């Protein structure tokens, strides 16, 4: 009788520890991240602190923005082997080849991840083939905004969002390639055929719609107009 009671007590204690371990793991991983580095099929992409590609973890739910589309799905970790996905995604077309390539790689790495490590605010998901995605916790001060300077081309390009639309082409000063912008800049009304250099503030958007980015740009100042 005593042995049976002892065995039951041990089983309850073991179950409680396992549940506590799972809860601790969840609290450790929960949060907002930006993608710092992406390794896929031998190719390495580094994104620094631009914050364009993001991941958010809330308990058993993972979501984020992969360049063109937002994604969402399930994540299991803690007392169980790591499992992410399958991930669902919005269906906006990626016009830029590099953006489409990075988005595909990000989905493949997350879906195929077998393990994770977390140290000094950096979370890494990886698999046995050497593919990995490195995430850095978003700065708690990020909602206050980061100032950026952008060049805006006088020529717009047709792009696919919620239907066909005309997208601005933007780039950082000195960059060679133009990037399509699928959303506007608050307070900025560009005129057709006119190029600009503008200073903007980039802010994080809390709980954006599924088909919208988690960043917004607000005009601070028009620095130059090019006709």
C-alpha positions in Angstrom: 0.0 0.0 0.0 2.8 2.4 1.0 4.8 1.5 -2.1 1.7 2.2 -4.3 1.1 5.6 -2.6 4.8 6.4 -3.1 4.7 5.4 -6.7 1.6 7.6 -7.3 3.3 10.5 -5.5 6.4 10.2 -7.7 4.3 10.0 -10.9 2.4 13.2 -9.9 5.6 15.0 -9.0 7.2 14.0 -12.4 4.1 15.2 -14.3 4.2 18.5 -12.4 7.9 19.0 -13.2 7.2 18.2 -16.9 4.4 20.7 -17.0 6.5 23.3 -15.3 9.3 22.7 -17.7 7.0 23.2 -20.7 5.6 26.4 -19.1 9.1 27.8 -18.6 10.1 27.0 -22.1 7.1 28.8 -23.5 7.8 31.9 -21.4 11.4 31.9 -22.6 10.5 31.8 -26.3 7.4 34.0 -26.3 8.0 37.4 -27.8 8.7 39.4 -31.0 11.8 38.8 -33.0 13.5 40.2 -36.1 15.4 37.9 -38.5 19.1 38.4 -38.2 20.5 35.6 -40.4 19.2 32.9 -42.7 21.1 29.9 -43.9 19.6 27.7 -46.5 21.1 25.2 -49.0 24.6 26.7 -48.4 23.4 30.3 -49.0 23.8 32.8 -46.1 21.7 36.0 -45.9 22.4 38.6 -43.2 19.7 41.2 -42.4 21.4 43.1 -39.6 18.9 45.3 -37.7 16.6 46.3 -40.5 13.7 44.5 -38.9 11.9 43.8 -42.2 11.5 40.0 -41.6 9.9 39.2 -38.3 8.7 36.3 -36.2 6.3 36.3 -33.2 5.8 33.4 -30.8 2.9 33.2 -28.4 2.6 29.9 -26.6 1.8 27.3 -29.3 1.4 29.9 -32.1 4.0 31.3 -34.4 3.5 34.0 -36.9 5.5 36.7 -38.8 6.3 38.6 -41.9 8.6 37.0 -44.5 9.1 39.8 -47.0 5.9 39.8 -49.0 3.5 37.7 -47.0 2.5 37.2 -43.4 2.6 33.6 -42.2 1.1 31.7 -39.2 1.0 28.2 -37.8 1.7 26.1 -34.7 4.9 25.5 -32.8 5.5 22.7 -30.2 8.5 22.8 -27.9 9.4 22.4 -24.3 8.8 18.8 -23.1 8.1 17.7 -26.6 10.5 17.5 -29.7 10.5 20.8 -31.6 7.9 20.9 -34.4 6.9 24.0 -36.4 4.1 24.2 -38.9 2.9 23.4 -41.4 2.7 27.2 -42.0 -0.1 29.0 -43.7 0.6 32.2 -45.6 -1.2 35.1 -47.3 -0.9 35.0 -51.1 0.6 38.3 -52.2 3.0 37.9 -55.2 6.7 38.7 -54.6 7.9 40.7 -57.5 11.5 41.1 -56.4 13.5 37.8 -57.0 15.6 38.3 -53.8 12.5 38.9 -51.7 10.8 35.8 -53.1 14.0 33.7 -52.5 14.3 34.8 -48.9 10.6 34.2 -48.3 10.8 30.6 -49.7 14.0 29.9 -47.6 12.4 31.3 -44.4 9.4 29.0 -44.8 11.5 26.0 -45.6 13.8 26.5 -42.6 11.0 27.0 -40.2 9.0 24.1 -41.4 12.1 21.8 -41.3 13.5 22.9 -38.0 14.3 20.1 -35.6 16.0 21.9 -32.6 16.4 25.4 -31.1 18.9 27.3 -28.9 18.3 30.5 -26.9 21.1 32.6 -25.5 21.6 36.3 -24.9 18.3 37.2 -26.6 19.1 35.3 -29.8 16.9 32.4 -30.8 18.2 29.9 -33.5 16.0 27.3 -35.1 18.0 24.7 -37.1 17.9 21.2 -38.7 20.4 18.4 -39.3 21.3 19.7 -42.8 22.8 22.9 -41.4 19.9 25.1 -42.4 19.0 27.7 -39.8 17.3 30.9 -39.0 18.7 33.3 -36.4 16.3 35.6 -34.6 17.0 38.5 -32.3 14.5 39.8 -29.8 12.9 43.1 -30.9 14.1 46.0 -28.8 11.5 47.0 -26.2 12.0 50.6 -27.3 11.2 49.9 -30.9 7.7 51.3 -30.9 9.1 54.8 -30.3 10.4 54.6 -33.9 13.6 54.6 -35.9 14.4 57.4 -38.3 15.4 56.4 -41.9 16.2 58.3 -45.1 14.7 56.9 -48.3 15.0 57.6 -52.0 11.7 57.3 -53.9 11.8 56.7 -57.6 9.6 58.9 -59.9 8.5 55.7 -61.6 5.9 53.3 -60.0 5.7 49.6 -60.8 2.6 47.4 -61.1 2.5 44.9 -58.2 0.1 42.4 -56.7 -1.4 43.1 -53.3 -5.1 42.8 -52.7 -5.5 42.8 -56.5 -3.3 44.8 -58.9 -1.9 48.1 -57.7 0.9 50.6 -58.4 3.7 50.4 -55.9 6.3 53.0 -55.0 10.0 52.0 -55.6 12.3 52.9 -52.7 15.9 52.3 -51.7 18.4 53.4 -49.0 20.7 56.2 -50.3 23.6 54.6 -52.1 21.9 51.3 -52.7 21.9 50.0 -56.2 18.5 48.2 -56.4 15.0 49.6 -56.0 12.6 47.7 -53.8 8.8 47.7 -54.1 6.8 49.2 -51.3 3.4 47.5 -50.9 2.1 50.2 -48.5 2.3 54.0 -48.3 4.0 56.5 -46.1 1.7 58.3 -43.7 1.5 62.1 -44.5 3.3 61.7 -47.9 1.5 62.3 -51.2 3.9 61.8 -54.1 3.2 63.4 -57.4 3.4 61.4 -60.6 6.8 61.6 -62.4 8.5 63.2 -59.4 11.3 61.6 -57.4 12.0 62.3 -53.7 14.4 61.9 -50.9 12.5 61.8 -47.6 13.1 61.3 -43.9 10.7 58.9 -42.3 10.1 57.3 -38.9 9.5 53.5 -38.9 7.3 52.2 -36.2 6.1 48.8 -35.3 2.3 48.0 -35.7 0.8 45.9 -33.0 -1.5 43.1 -34.2 -1.6 44.0 -37.9 -4.2 42.4 -40.2 -3.0 39.2 -41.8 -2.4 40.8 -45.2 -0.5 43.8 -43.8 3.1 44.4 -42.7 4.0 44.9 -39.0 5.8 48.1 -39.7 4.6 51.5 -40.8 6.4 54.6 -42.1 5.5 58.2 -41.1 6.8 61.2 -43.1 9.1 63.5 -41.0 10.5 65.7 -43.8 10.9 65.9 -47.5 14.6 66.5 -48.0 14.7 66.8 -51.8 12.4 66.8 -54.8 13.7 65.5 -58.2 11.9 66.4 -61.4 
